[in-house]
Amino acid sequence: MAYSSPSLENILAGILRDIRNLHPEADVSTDSDHYIRSAAVAAAIEGLYQKIAWVFRQIFPDTADEAEVIKAAAIRGVLLKDPVAASGTVALKGAPGVVLLEGAALKHVVTGEPFAAASSATIGTAGTATVAVTAQTVGSALNNLTGNLVLTSPPLGMDSTATFVGLTAGGVDQEKVESLLARLLDIIQKPPAGGADYDYERWAKEVDGVADALVLPKRRGAGTVDVVITAGAGVPSAEVIANCLEHILGLCSVIADVWVYAPTIRTVNSTALVELASGYRLADVQVAAQKAYDSLLGALKPRQSLKRSQIEAMLSNLAGVVDRSVTTPTSNVAASSDSNLIGWIRPGTITLGLLE
């Protein structure tokens, strides 16, 4: 039977009872000296019980406070992962042969966020070049950034304006304590085995910028291990992938051909017709549907397919939706149409119309 500490009232009643047992004539009414002194002692005892209960919770990491979880995890070598900066590719223009040096500073025109060139780049004969850039502010806030940048000190013969090619990606926030606790419990429940499937998953998740990992042993034959990693907001950067591979190879005690790579994104859009209850507007339901759609597809992991019935159920659960008919996709969607690729379904847009 679980133990529960006595309440302040029960502690006080016990003290007063003992006083009356020892001195039957003693006055223990609420305005008596015995009551006042007993109340003070009972409060102190109740505080000790609360302290003991707190100490007990700190013994087990799944009930401990955040500071104690971090300390318990550090003892086992499980540390909070640092945030990672977003990165992207920038298009440059200028005279052929002009070189942009590694570390050159750029600033985003709209946000003012600083970026730095991750390598040097030389303008080609066509007057253009591309260079990888890394945000100087870490975290996921600078993911999905596009538009123009300005070179702080452009080399002579190079345009001061550069343009993102695609969107920035790979930025990851500081790891949350809940994630750290999950990794700690994983080690406790599944101790390191020197190369088991779950070892590779754990090693990958130890790397800054890696949110999850899918381990595929023997995918390319005997002695091979594929580790497919994802970041919190999408695919990780090339730097994170390289760091993950280096980290795994440094810990793996068996001879294996290890590949670490990101999944191939498959963005899925959807359309549907809905019948609305009285008082509901299509525009409001559209906003709610997009949030629910993002949540539904955002929970999918690499290799997991999207069931059309999941979209139907999601729409049926929206407030104000009386009936629905999903028009696209027309069937279940596989993570990839190419068996050689590890696909990862990501949410696109869902567009609603009214049922006639």
Secondary structure, DSSP 4 states (H G I P E B T S, - for coil): ----PPPHHHHHHHHHHHHHHH-TT---STTSHHHHHHHHHHHHHHHHHHHHHHHHHHHSTTTS-HHHHHHHHHHTT--PPPPBEEEEEEEEEBSTT-EEPTT-EEEETTT--EEEESS-EE--TTSEEEEEEEEEEESGGGTT--SEEEESSPPTTB-SEEEEEEEEE--BPPPPHHHHHHHHHHHHHS---SS-HHHHHHHHHTSTT--EEEEEETTTSTTEEEEEEEBTTBSPPHHHHHHHHHHHHHH--S--EEEEEPPEEEEEEEEEEEEE-TT--HHHHHHHHHHHHHHHHHT--TTPPBPHHHHHHHHHTSTTEEEEEEEESSS-B-S-SSTTS-EEEEEEEEEEEE--
